[in-house]
Amino acid sequence: EEIFERGLIQTEALNYIRGRSIVKTYLIIDEAQNMTPNQVKGIITRAGKGTKIILLGDTNQIDRPMLDERTNGLSYASEYMKGSPLCWQVTFSPEECERSLLAMDAITRL
């Protein structure tokens, strides 16, 4: 709570990112699999000097009906930024899951 009060961490709605240049910031986008390609592009293209963007998500957990494993924003960014010297991609395997044994079993079965 204190870090929010001191302004060290801020949350923003997507609508408030438009038209801005975000500088010297670590921008963490969680649940990126539920964003459209245009939304992800809109965020990435706002990066100003010194900004790092981290997209987090799991394409097996998409819950928006108009998106799927290929058409979501996370997959879009992953595919089109692949090979860029400015980007890194990290993919975790089910064995690296930090959740319960039940969750790990469900990941492989469902």
Phi and psi restraints in degrees (range 20) as a CNS / XPLOR table:
assign (resid 1 and name C) (resid 2 and name N)
       (resid 2 and name CA) (resid 2 and name C) 1.0 -62.6 20.0 2
assign (resid 2 and name N) (resid 2 and name CA)
       (resid 2 and name C) (resid 3 and name N) 1.0 -38.5 20.0 2
assign (resid 2 and name C) (resid 3 and name N)
       (resid 3 and name CA) (resid 3 and name C) 1.0 -68.1 20.0 2
assign (resid 3 and name N) (resid 3 and name CA)
       (resid 3 and name C) (resid 4 and name N) 1.0 -27.7 20.0 2
assign (resid 3 and name C) (resid 4 and name N)
       (resid 4 and name CA) (resid 4 and name C) 1.0 -72.0 20.0 2
assign (resid 4 and name N) (resid 4 and name CA)
       (resid 4 and name C) (resid 5 and name N) 1.0 -44.0 20.0 2
assign (resid 4 and name C) (resid 5 and name N)
       (resid 5 and name CA) (resid 5 and name C) 1.0 -62.4 20.0 2
assign (resid 5 and name N) (resid 5 and name CA)
       (resid 5 and name C) (resid 6 and name N) 1.0 -36.2 20.0 2
assign (resid 5 and name C) (resid 6 and name N)
       (resid 6 and name CA) (resid 6 and name C) 1.0 -80.3 20.0 2
assign (resid 6 and name N) (resid 6 and name CA)
       (resid 6 and name C) (resid 7 and name N) 1.0 -5.4 20.0 2
assign (resid 6 and name C) (resid 7 and name N)
       (resid 7 and name CA) (resid 7 and name C) 1.0 79.6 20.0 2
assign (resid 7 and name N) (resid 7 and name CA)
       (resid 7 and name C) (resid 8 and name N) 1.0 12.0 20.0 2
assign (resid 7 and name C) (resid 8 and name N)
       (resid 8 and name CA) (resid 8 and name C) 1.0 -72.7 20.0 2
assign (resid 8 and name N) (resid 8 and name CA)
       (resid 8 and name C) (resid 9 and name N) 1.0 -31.1 20.0 2
assign (resid 8 and name C) (resid 9 and name N)
       (resid 9 and name CA) (resid 9 and name C) 1.0 -125.7 20.0 2
assign (resid 9 and name N) (resid 9 and name CA)
       (resid 9 and name C) (resid 10 and name N) 1.0 132.5 20.0 2
assign (resid 9 and name C) (resid 10 and name N)
       (resid 10 and name CA) (resid 10 and name C) 1.0 -129.5 20.0 2
assign (resid 10 and name N) (resid 10 and name CA)
       (resid 10 and name C) (resid 11 and name N) 1.0 148.9 20.0 2
assign (resid 10 and name C) (resid 11 and name N)
       (resid 11 and name CA) (resid 11 and name C) 1.0 -112.4 20.0 2
assign (resid 11 and name N) (resid 11 and name CA)
       (resid 11 and name C) (resid 12 and name N) 1.0 143.6 20.0 2
assign (resid 11 and name C) (resid 12 and name N)
       (resid 12 and name CA) (resid 12 and name C) 1.0 -136.0 20.0 2
assign (resid 12 and name N) (resid 12 and name CA)
       (resid 12 and name C) (resid 13 and name N) 1.0 142.4 20.0 2
assign (resid 12 and name C) (resid 13 and name N)
       (resid 13 and name CA) (resid 13 and name C) 1.0 -79.7 20.0 2
assign (resid 13 and name N) (resid 13 and name CA)
       (resid 13 and name C) (resid 14 and name N) 1.0 150.9 20.0 2
assign (resid 13 and name C) (resid 14 and name N)
       (resid 14 and name CA) (resid 14 and name C) 1.0 -53.8 20.0 2
assign (resid 14 and name N) (resid 14 and name CA)
       (resid 14 and name C) (resid 15 and name N) 1.0 -36.2 20.0 2
assign (resid 14 and name C) (resid 15 and name N)
       (resid 15 and name CA) (resid 15 and name C) 1.0 -60.2 20.0 2
assign (resid 15 and name N) (resid 15 and name CA)
       (resid 15 and name C) (resid 16 and name N) 1.0 -27.0 20.0 2
assign (resid 15 and name C) (resid 16 and name N)
       (resid 16 and name CA) (resid 16 and name C) 1.0 -90.8 20.0 2
assign (resid 16 and name N) (resid 16 and name CA)
       (resid 16 and name C) (resid 17 and name N) 1.0 -1.9 20.0 2
assign (resid 16 and name C) (resid 17 and name N)
       (resid 17 and name CA) (resid 17 and name C) 1.0 -88.1 20.0 2
assign (resid 17 and name N) (resid 17 and name CA)
       (resid 17 and name C) (resid 18 and name N) 1.0 -25.9 20.0 2
assign (resid 17 and name C) (resid 18 and name N)
       (resid 18 and name CA) (resid 18 and name C) 1.0 -58.8 20.0 2
assign (resid 18 and name N) (resid 18 and name CA)
       (resid 18 and name C) (resid 19 and name N) 1.0 140.8 20.0 2
assign (resid 18 and name C) (resid 19 and name N)
       (resid 19 and name CA) (resid 19 and name C) 1.0 76.8 20.0 2
assign (resid 19 and name N) (resid 19 and name CA)
       (resid 19 and name C) (resid 20 and name N) 1.0 6.4 20.0 2
assign (resid 19 and name C) (resid 20 and name N)
       (resid 20 and name CA) (resid 20 and name C) 1.0 -111.7 20.0 2
assign (resid 20 and name N) (resid 20 and name CA)
       (resid 20 and name C) (resid 21 and name N) 1.0 158.3 20.0 2
assign (resid 20 and name C) (resid 21 and name N)
       (resid 21 and name CA) (resid 21 and name C) 1.0 -114.8 20.0 2
assign (resid 21 and name N) (resid 21 and name CA)
       (resid 21 and name C) (resid 22 and name N) 1.0 117.7 20.0 2
assign (resid 21 and name C) (resid 22 and name N)
       (resid 22 and name CA) (resid 22 and name C) 1.0 -97.8 20.0 2
assign (resid 22 and name N) (resid 22 and name CA)
       (resid 22 and name C) (resid 23 and name N) 1.0 115.5 20.0 2
assign (resid 22 and name C) (resid 23 and name N)
       (resid 23 and name CA) (resid 23 and name C) 1.0 -112.7 20.0 2
assign (resid 23 and name N) (resid 23 and name CA)
       (resid 23 and name C) (resid 24 and name N) 1.0 151.7 20.0 2
assign (resid 23 and name C) (resid 24 and name N)
       (resid 24 and name CA) (resid 24 and name C) 1.0 46.8 20.0 2
assign (resid 24 and name N) (resid 24 and name CA)
       (resid 24 and name C) (resid 25 and name N) 1.0 51.6 20.0 2
assign (resid 24 and name C) (resid 25 and name N)
       (resid 25 and name CA) (resid 25 and name C) 1.0 -138.0 20.0 2
assign (resid 25 and name N) (resid 25 and name CA)
       (resid 25 and name C) (resid 26 and name N) 1.0 144.0 20.0 2
assign (resid 25 and name C) (resid 26 and name N)
       (resid 26 and name CA) (resid 26 and name C) 1.0 -94.2 20.0 2
assign (resid 26 and name N) (resid 26 and name CA)
       (resid 26 and name C) (resid 27 and name N) 1.0 112.6 20.0 2
assign (resid 26 and name C) (resid 27 and name N)
       (resid 27 and name CA) (resid 27 and name C) 1.0 -104.6 20.0 2
assign (resid 27 and name N) (resid 27 and name CA)
       (resid 27 and name C) (resid 28 and name N) 1.0 110.2 20.0 2
assign (resid 27 and name C) (resid 28 and name N)
       (resid 28 and name CA) (resid 28 and name C) 1.0 -104.7 20.0 2
assign (resid 28 and name N) (resid 28 and name CA)
       (resid 28 and name C) (resid 29 and name N) 1.0 118.4 20.0 2
assign (resid 28 and name C) (resid 29 and name N)
       (resid 29 and name CA) (resid 29 and name C) 1.0 -108.6 20.0 2
assign (resid 29 and name N) (resid 29 and name CA)
       (resid 29 and name C) (resid 30 and name N) 1.0 108.8 20.0 2
assign (resid 29 and name C) (resid 30 and name N)
       (resid 30 and name CA) (resid 30 and name C) 1.0 -94.4 20.0 2
assign (resid 30 and name N) (resid 30 and name CA)
       (resid 30 and name C) (resid 31 and name N) 1.0 154.7 20.0 2
assign (resid 30 and name C) (resid 31 and name N)
       (resid 31 and name CA) (resid 31 and name C) 1.0 60.5 20.0 2
assign (resid 31 and name N) (resid 31 and name CA)
       (resid 31 and name C) (resid 32 and name N) 1.0 37.3 20.0 2
assign (resid 31 and name C) (resid 32 and name N)
       (resid 32 and name CA) (resid 32 and name C) 1.0 -63.5 20.0 2
assign (resid 32 and name N) (resid 32 and name CA)
       (resid 32 and name C) (resid 33 and name N) 1.0 -17.7 20.0 2
assign (resid 32 and name C) (resid 33 and name N)
       (resid 33 and name CA) (resid 33 and name C) 1.0 -68.0 20.0 2
assign (resid 33 and name N) (resid 33 and name CA)
       (resid 33 and name C) (resid 34 and name N) 1.0 -16.8 20.0 2
assign (resid 33 and name C) (resid 34 and name N)
       (resid 34 and name CA) (resid 34 and name C) 1.0 -98.2 20.0 2
assign (resid 34 and name N) (resid 34 and name CA)
       (resid 34 and name C) (resid 35 and name N) 1.0 11.8 20.0 2
assign (resid 34 and name C) (resid 35 and name N)
       (resid 35 and name CA) (resid 35 and name C) 1.0 -104.8 20.0 2
assign (resid 35 and name N) (resid 35 and name CA)
       (resid 35 and name C) (resid 36 and name N) 1.0 154.0 20.0 2
assign (resid 35 and name C) (resid 36 and name N)
       (resid 36 and name CA) (resid 36 and name C) 1.0 -81.3 20.0 2
assign (resid 36 and name N) (resid 36 and name CA)
       (resid 36 and name C) (resid 37 and name N) 1.0 161.6 20.0 2
assign (resid 36 and name C) (resid 37 and name N)
       (resid 37 and name CA) (resid 37 and name C) 1.0 -55.5 20.0 2
assign (resid 37 and name N) (resid 37 and name CA)
       (resid 37 and name C) (resid 38 and name N) 1.0 -39.7 20.0 2
assign (resid 37 and name C) (resid 38 and name N)
       (resid 38 and name CA) (resid 38 and name C) 1.0 -64.8 20.0 2
assign (resid 38 and name N) (resid 38 and name CA)
       (resid 38 and name C) (resid 39 and name N) 1.0 -37.1 20.0 2
assign (resid 38 and name C) (resid 39 and name N)
       (resid 39 and name CA) (resid 39 and name C) 1.0 -65.4 20.0 2
assign (resid 39 and name N) (resid 39 and name CA)
       (resid 39 and name C) (resid 40 and name N) 1.0 -44.7 20.0 2
assign (resid 39 and name C) (resid 40 and name N)
       (resid 40 and name CA) (resid 40 and name C) 1.0 -64.9 20.0 2
assign (resid 40 and name N) (resid 40 and name CA)
       (resid 40 and name C) (resid 41 and name N) 1.0 -43.3 20.0 2
assign (resid 40 and name C) (resid 41 and name N)
       (resid 41 and name CA) (resid 41 and name C) 1.0 -60.4 20.0 2
assign (resid 41 and name N) (resid 41 and name CA)
       (resid 41 and name C) (resid 42 and name N) 1.0 -41.3 20.0 2
assign (resid 41 and name C) (resid 42 and name N)
       (resid 42 and name CA) (resid 42 and name C) 1.0 -61.1 20.0 2
assign (resid 42 and name N) (resid 42 and name CA)
       (resid 42 and name C) (resid 43 and name N) 1.0 -33.2 20.0 2
assign (resid 42 and name C) (resid 43 and name N)
       (resid 43 and name CA) (resid 43 and name C) 1.0 -77.1 20.0 2
assign (resid 43 and name N) (resid 43 and name CA)
       (resid 43 and name C) (resid 44 and name N) 1.0 -49.6 20.0 2
assign (resid 43 and name C) (resid 44 and name N)
       (resid 44 and name CA) (resid 44 and name C) 1.0 -60.7 20.0 2
assign (resid 44 and name N) (resid 44 and name CA)
       (resid 44 and name C) (resid 45 and name N) 1.0 -37.7 20.0 2
assign (resid 44 and name C) (resid 45 and name N)
       (resid 45 and name CA) (resid 45 and name C) 1.0 -76.7 20.0 2
assign (resid 45 and name N) (resid 45 and name CA)
       (resid 45 and name C) (resid 46 and name N) 1.0 -0.6 20.0 2
assign (resid 45 and name C) (resid 46 and name N)
       (resid 46 and name CA) (resid 46 and name C) 1.0 -92.0 20.0 2
assign (resid 46 and name N) (resid 46 and name CA)
       (resid 46 and name C) (resid 47 and name N) 1.0 -5.7 20.0 2
assign (resid 46 and name C) (resid 47 and name N)
       (resid 47 and name CA) (resid 47 and name C) 1.0 -66.3 20.0 2
assign (resid 47 and name N) (resid 47 and name CA)
       (resid 47 and name C) (resid 48 and name N) 1.0 120.8 20.0 2
assign (resid 47 and name C) (resid 48 and name N)
       (resid 48 and name CA) (resid 48 and name C) 1.0 -97.5 20.0 2
assign (resid 48 and name N) (resid 48 and name CA)
       (resid 48 and name C) (resid 49 and name N) 1.0 -172.1 20.0 2
assign (resid 48 and name C) (resid 49 and name N)
       (resid 49 and name CA) (resid 49 and name C) 1.0 -58.9 20.0 2
assign (resid 49 and name N) (resid 49 and name CA)
       (resid 49 and name C) (resid 50 and name N) 1.0 131.9 20.0 2
assign (resid 49 and name C) (resid 50 and name N)
       (resid 50 and name CA) (resid 50 and name C) 1.0 81.7 20.0 2
assign (resid 50 and name N) (resid 50 and name CA)
       (resid 50 and name C) (resid 51 and name N) 1.0 3.1 20.0 2
assign (resid 50 and name C) (resid 51 and name N)
       (resid 51 and name CA) (resid 51 and name C) 1.0 -90.6 20.0 2
assign (resid 51 and name N) (resid 51 and name CA)
       (resid 51 and name C) (resid 52 and name N) 1.0 138.5 20.0 2
assign (resid 51 and name C) (resid 52 and name N)
       (resid 52 and name CA) (resid 52 and name C) 1.0 -116.8 20.0 2
assign (resid 52 and name N) (resid 52 and name CA)
       (resid 52 and name C) (resid 53 and name N) 1.0 135.1 20.0 2
assign (resid 52 and name C) (resid 53 and name N)
       (resid 53 and name CA) (resid 53 and name C) 1.0 -115.1 20.0 2
assign (resid 53 and name N) (resid 53 and name CA)
       (resid 53 and name C) (resid 54 and name N) 1.0 131.1 20.0 2
assign (resid 53 and name C) (resid 54 and name N)
       (resid 54 and name CA) (resid 54 and name C) 1.0 -119.4 20.0 2
assign (resid 54 and name N) (resid 54 and name CA)
       (resid 54 and name C) (resid 55 and name N) 1.0 117.2 20.0 2
assign (resid 54 and name C) (resid 55 and name N)
       (resid 55 and name CA) (resid 55 and name C) 1.0 -100.1 20.0 2
assign (resid 55 and name N) (resid 55 and name CA)
       (resid 55 and name C) (resid 56 and name N) 1.0 126.1 20.0 2
assign (resid 55 and name C) (resid 56 and name N)
       (resid 56 and name CA) (resid 56 and name C) 1.0 -116.9 20.0 2
assign (resid 56 and name N) (resid 56 and name CA)
       (resid 56 and name C) (resid 57 and name N) 1.0 145.6 20.0 2
assign (resid 56 and name C) (resid 57 and name N)
       (resid 57 and name CA) (resid 57 and name C) 1.0 169.9 20.0 2
assign (resid 57 and name N) (resid 57 and name CA)
       (resid 57 and name C) (resid 58 and name N) 1.0 172.6 20.0 2
assign (resid 57 and name C) (resid 58 and name N)
       (resid 58 and name CA) (resid 58 and name C) 1.0 -139.1 20.0 2
assign (resid 58 and name N) (resid 58 and name CA)
       (resid 58 and name C) (resid 59 and name N) 1.0 113.4 20.0 2
assign (resid 58 and name C) (resid 59 and name N)
       (resid 59 and name CA) (resid 59 and name C) 1.0 -68.1 20.0 2
assign (resid 59 and name N) (resid 59 and name CA)
       (resid 59 and name C) (resid 60 and name N) 1.0 -8.4 20.0 2
assign (resid 59 and name C) (resid 60 and name N)
       (resid 60 and name CA) (resid 60 and name C) 1.0 -85.3 20.0 2
assign (resid 60 and name N) (resid 60 and name CA)
       (resid 60 and name C) (resid 61 and name N) 1.0 -2.4 20.0 2
assign (resid 60 and name C) (resid 61 and name N)
       (resid 61 and name CA) (resid 61 and name C) 1.0 -119.5 20.0 2
assign (resid 61 and name N) (resid 61 and name CA)
       (resid 61 and name C) (resid 62 and name N) 1.0 30.0 20.0 2
assign (resid 61 and name C) (resid 62 and name N)
       (resid 62 and name CA) (resid 62 and name C) 1.0 -71.8 20.0 2
assign (resid 62 and name N) (resid 62 and name CA)
       (resid 62 and name C) (resid 63 and name N) 1.0 129.7 20.0 2
assign (resid 62 and name C) (resid 63 and name N)
       (resid 63 and name CA) (resid 63 and name C) 1.0 -125.5 20.0 2
assign (resid 63 and name N) (resid 63 and name CA)
       (resid 63 and name C) (resid 64 and name N) 1.0 20.4 20.0 2
assign (resid 63 and name C) (resid 64 and name N)
       (resid 64 and name CA) (resid 64 and name C) 1.0 -105.5 20.0 2
assign (resid 64 and name N) (resid 64 and name CA)
       (resid 64 and name C) (resid 65 and name N) 1.0 123.0 20.0 2
assign (resid 64 and name C) (resid 65 and name N)
       (resid 65 and name CA) (resid 65 and name C) 1.0 -58.2 20.0 2
assign (resid 65 and name N) (resid 65 and name CA)
       (resid 65 and name C) (resid 66 and name N) 1.0 -29.2 20.0 2
assign (resid 65 and name C) (resid 66 and name N)
       (resid 66 and name CA) (resid 66 and name C) 1.0 -87.4 20.0 2
assign (resid 66 and name N) (resid 66 and name CA)
       (resid 66 and name C) (resid 67 and name N) 1.0 1.2 20.0 2
assign (resid 66 and name C) (resid 67 and name N)
       (resid 67 and name CA) (resid 67 and name C) 1.0 -114.8 20.0 2
assign (resid 67 and name N) (resid 67 and name CA)
       (resid 67 and name C) (resid 68 and name N) 1.0 152.8 20.0 2
assign (resid 67 and name C) (resid 68 and name N)
       (resid 68 and name CA) (resid 68 and name C) 1.0 -140.8 20.0 2
assign (resid 68 and name N) (resid 68 and name CA)
       (resid 68 and name C) (resid 69 and name N) 1.0 -171.2 20.0 2
assign (resid 68 and name C) (resid 69 and name N)
       (resid 69 and name CA) (resid 69 and name C) 1.0 -61.7 20.0 2
assign (resid 69 and name N) (resid 69 and name CA)
       (resid 69 and name C) (resid 70 and name N) 1.0 -20.8 20.0 2
assign (resid 69 and name C) (resid 70 and name N)
       (resid 70 and name CA) (resid 70 and name C) 1.0 -102.2 20.0 2
assign (resid 70 and name N) (resid 70 and name CA)
       (resid 70 and name C) (resid 71 and name N) 1.0 -28.4 20.0 2
assign (resid 70 and name C) (resid 71 and name N)
       (resid 71 and name CA) (resid 71 and name C) 1.0 -100.4 20.0 2
assign (resid 71 and name N) (resid 71 and name CA)
       (resid 71 and name C) (resid 72 and name N) 1.0 5.4 20.0 2
assign (resid 71 and name C) (resid 72 and name N)
       (resid 72 and name CA) (resid 72 and name C) 1.0 -85.9 20.0 2
assign (resid 72 and name N) (resid 72 and name CA)
       (resid 72 and name C) (resid 73 and name N) 1.0 164.8 20.0 2
assign (resid 72 and name C) (resid 73 and name N)
       (resid 73 and name CA) (resid 73 and name C) 1.0 -65.5 20.0 2
assign (resid 73 and name N) (resid 73 and name CA)
       (resid 73 and name C) (resid 74 and name N) 1.0 -34.7 20.0 2
assign (resid 73 and name C) (resid 74 and name N)
       (resid 74 and name CA) (resid 74 and name C) 1.0 -65.5 20.0 2
assign (resid 74 and name N) (resid 74 and name CA)
       (resid 74 and name C) (resid 75 and name N) 1.0 -47.2 20.0 2
assign (resid 74 and name C) (resid 75 and name N)
       (resid 75 and name CA) (resid 75 and name C) 1.0 -64.3 20.0 2
assign (resid 75 and name N) (resid 75 and name CA)
       (resid 75 and name C) (resid 76 and name N) 1.0 -38.8 20.0 2
assign (resid 75 and name C) (resid 76 and name N)
       (resid 76 and name CA) (resid 76 and name C) 1.0 -58.9 20.0 2
assign (resid 76 and name N) (resid 76 and name CA)
       (resid 76 and name C) (resid 77 and name N) 1.0 -51.6 20.0 2
assign (resid 76 and name C) (resid 77 and name N)
       (resid 77 and name CA) (resid 77 and name C) 1.0 -64.4 20.0 2
assign (resid 77 and name N) (resid 77 and name CA)
       (resid 77 and name C) (resid 78 and name N) 1.0 -41.5 20.0 2
assign (resid 77 and name C) (resid 78 and name N)
       (resid 78 and name CA) (resid 78 and name C) 1.0 -59.9 20.0 2
assign (resid 78 and name N) (resid 78 and name CA)
       (resid 78 and name C) (resid 79 and name N) 1.0 -44.9 20.0 2
assign (resid 78 and name C) (resid 79 and name N)
       (resid 79 and name CA) (resid 79 and name C) 1.0 -70.5 20.0 2
assign (resid 79 and name N) (resid 79 and name CA)
       (resid 79 and name C) (resid 80 and name N) 1.0 -48.3 20.0 2
assign (resid 79 and name C) (resid 80 and name N)
       (resid 80 and name CA) (resid 80 and name C) 1.0 -79.6 20.0 2
assign (resid 80 and name N) (resid 80 and name CA)
       (resid 80 and name C) (resid 81 and name N) 1.0 -22.0 20.0 2
assign (resid 80 and name C) (resid 81 and name N)
       (resid 81 and name CA) (resid 81 and name C) 1.0 -94.5 20.0 2
assign (resid 81 and name N) (resid 81 and name CA)
       (resid 81 and name C) (resid 82 and name N) 1.0 -3.9 20.0 2
assign (resid 81 and name C) (resid 82 and name N)
       (resid 82 and name CA) (resid 82 and name C) 1.0 -57.3 20.0 2
assign (resid 82 and name N) (resid 82 and name CA)
       (resid 82 and name C) (resid 83 and name N) 1.0 132.0 20.0 2
assign (resid 82 and name C) (resid 83 and name N)
       (resid 83 and name CA) (resid 83 and name C) 1.0 89.6 20.0 2
assign (resid 83 and name N) (resid 83 and name CA)
       (resid 83 and name C) (resid 84 and name N) 1.0 -9.5 20.0 2
assign (resid 83 and name C) (resid 84 and name N)
       (resid 84 and name CA) (resid 84 and name C) 1.0 -69.6 20.0 2
assign (resid 84 and name N) (resid 84 and name CA)
       (resid 84 and name C) (resid 85 and name N) 1.0 133.8 20.0 2
assign (resid 84 and name C) (resid 85 and name N)
       (resid 85 and name CA) (resid 85 and name C) 1.0 -69.7 20.0 2
assign (resid 85 and name N) (resid 85 and name CA)
       (resid 85 and name C) (resid 86 and name N) 1.0 -7.3 20.0 2
assign (resid 85 and name C) (resid 86 and name N)
       (resid 86 and name CA) (resid 86 and name C) 1.0 -98.5 20.0 2
assign (resid 86 and name N) (resid 86 and name CA)
       (resid 86 and name C) (resid 87 and name N) 1.0 -1.5 20.0 2
assign (resid 86 and name C) (resid 87 and name N)
       (resid 87 and name CA) (resid 87 and name C) 1.0 -128.1 20.0 2
assign (resid 87 and name N) (resid 87 and name CA)
       (resid 87 and name C) (resid 88 and name N) 1.0 147.7 20.0 2
assign (resid 87 and name C) (resid 88 and name N)
       (resid 88 and name CA) (resid 88 and name C) 1.0 -126.0 20.0 2
assign (resid 88 and name N) (resid 88 and name CA)
       (resid 88 and name C) (resid 89 and name N) 1.0 147.1 20.0 2
assign (resid 88 and name C) (resid 89 and name N)
       (resid 89 and name CA) (resid 89 and name C) 1.0 -125.7 20.0 2
assign (resid 89 and name N) (resid 89 and name CA)
       (resid 89 and name C) (resid 90 and name N) 1.0 136.4 20.0 2
assign (resid 89 and name C) (resid 90 and name N)
       (resid 90 and name CA) (resid 90 and name C) 1.0 -126.5 20.0 2
assign (resid 90 and name N) (resid 90 and name CA)
       (resid 90 and name C) (resid 91 and name N) 1.0 128.0 20.0 2
assign (resid 90 and name C) (resid 91 and name N)
       (resid 91 and name CA) (resid 91 and name C) 1.0 -121.7 20.0 2
assign (resid 91 and name N) (resid 91 and name CA)
       (resid 91 and name C) (resid 92 and name N) 1.0 130.1 20.0 2
assign (resid 91 and name C) (resid 92 and name N)
       (resid 92 and name CA) (resid 92 and name C) 1.0 -97.4 20.0 2
assign (resid 92 and name N) (resid 92 and name CA)
       (resid 92 and name C) (resid 93 and name N) 1.0 144.3 20.0 2
assign (resid 92 and name C) (resid 93 and name N)
       (resid 93 and name CA) (resid 93 and name C) 1.0 -89.4 20.0 2
assign (resid 93 and name N) (resid 93 and name CA)
       (resid 93 and name C) (resid 94 and name N) 1.0 162.6 20.0 2
assign (resid 93 and name C) (resid 94 and name N)
       (resid 94 and name CA) (resid 94 and name C) 1.0 -56.4 20.0 2
assign (resid 94 and name N) (resid 94 and name CA)
       (resid 94 and name C) (resid 95 and name N) 1.0 -30.4 20.0 2
assign (resid 94 and name C) (resid 95 and name N)
       (resid 95 and name CA) (resid 95 and name C) 1.0 -66.9 20.0 2
assign (resid 95 and name N) (resid 95 and name CA)
       (resid 95 and name C) (resid 96 and name N) 1.0 -20.3 20.0 2
assign (resid 95 and name C) (resid 96 and name N)
       (resid 96 and name CA) (resid 96 and name C) 1.0 -91.3 20.0 2
assign (resid 96 and name N) (resid 96 and name CA)
       (resid 96 and name C) (resid 97 and name N) 1.0 6.4 20.0 2
assign (resid 96 and name C) (resid 97 and name N)
       (resid 97 and name CA) (resid 97 and name C) 1.0 -62.7 20.0 2
assign (resid 97 and name N) (resid 97 and name CA)
       (resid 97 and name C) (resid 98 and name N) 1.0 134.8 20.0 2
assign (resid 97 and name C) (resid 98 and name N)
       (resid 98 and name CA) (resid 98 and name C) 1.0 -100.0 20.0 2
assign (resid 98 and name N) (resid 98 and name CA)
       (resid 98 and name C) (resid 99 and name N) 1.0 13.7 20.0 2
assign (resid 98 and name C) (resid 99 and name N)
       (resid 99 and name CA) (resid 99 and name C) 1.0 -94.6 20.0 2
assign (resid 99 and name N) (resid 99 and name CA)
       (resid 99 and name C) (resid 100 and name N) 1.0 -169.6 20.0 2
assign (resid 99 and name C) (resid 100 and name N)
       (resid 100 and name CA) (resid 100 and name C) 1.0 -69.7 20.0 2
assign (resid 100 and name N) (resid 100 and name CA)
       (resid 100 and name C) (resid 101 and name N) 1.0 167.0 20.0 2
assign (resid 100 and name C) (resid 101 and name N)
       (resid 101 and name CA) (resid 101 and name C) 1.0 -60.0 20.0 2
assign (resid 101 and name N) (resid 101 and name CA)
       (resid 101 and name C) (resid 102 and name N) 1.0 -36.9 20.0 2
assign (resid 101 and name C) (resid 102 and name N)
       (resid 102 and name CA) (resid 102 and name C) 1.0 -61.2 20.0 2
assign (resid 102 and name N) (resid 102 and name CA)
       (resid 102 and name C) (resid 103 and name N) 1.0 -46.3 20.0 2
assign (resid 102 and name C) (resid 103 and name N)
       (resid 103 and name CA) (resid 103 and name C) 1.0 -61.9 20.0 2
assign (resid 103 and name N) (resid 103 and name CA)
       (resid 103 and name C) (resid 104 and name N) 1.0 -42.6 20.0 2
assign (resid 103 and name C) (resid 104 and name N)
       (resid 104 and name CA) (resid 104 and name C) 1.0 -63.4 20.0 2
assign (resid 104 and name N) (resid 104 and name CA)
       (resid 104 and name C) (resid 105 and name N) 1.0 -41.4 20.0 2
assign (resid 104 and name C) (resid 105 and name N)
       (resid 105 and name CA) (resid 105 and name C) 1.0 -64.1 20.0 2
assign (resid 105 and name N) (resid 105 and name CA)
       (resid 105 and name C) (resid 106 and name N) 1.0 -41.9 20.0 2
assign (resid 105 and name C) (resid 106 and name N)
       (resid 106 and name CA) (resid 106 and name C) 1.0 -64.5 20.0 2
assign (resid 106 and name N) (resid 106 and name CA)
       (resid 106 and name C) (resid 107 and name N) 1.0 -37.3 20.0 2
assign (resid 106 and name C) (resid 107 and name N)
       (resid 107 and name CA) (resid 107 and name C) 1.0 -58.6 20.0 2
assign (resid 107 and name N) (resid 107 and name CA)
       (resid 107 and name C) (resid 108 and name N) 1.0 -41.0 20.0 2
assign (resid 107 and name C) (resid 108 and name N)
       (resid 108 and name CA) (resid 108 and name C) 1.0 -82.7 20.0 2
assign (resid 108 and name N) (resid 108 and name CA)
       (resid 108 and name C) (resid 109 and name N) 1.0 -25.4 20.0 2
assign (resid 108 and name C) (resid 109 and name N)
       (resid 109 and name CA) (resid 109 and name C) 1.0 -94.4 20.0 2
assign (resid 109 and name N) (resid 109 and name CA)
       (resid 109 and name C) (resid 110 and name N) 1.0 -33.1 20.0 2
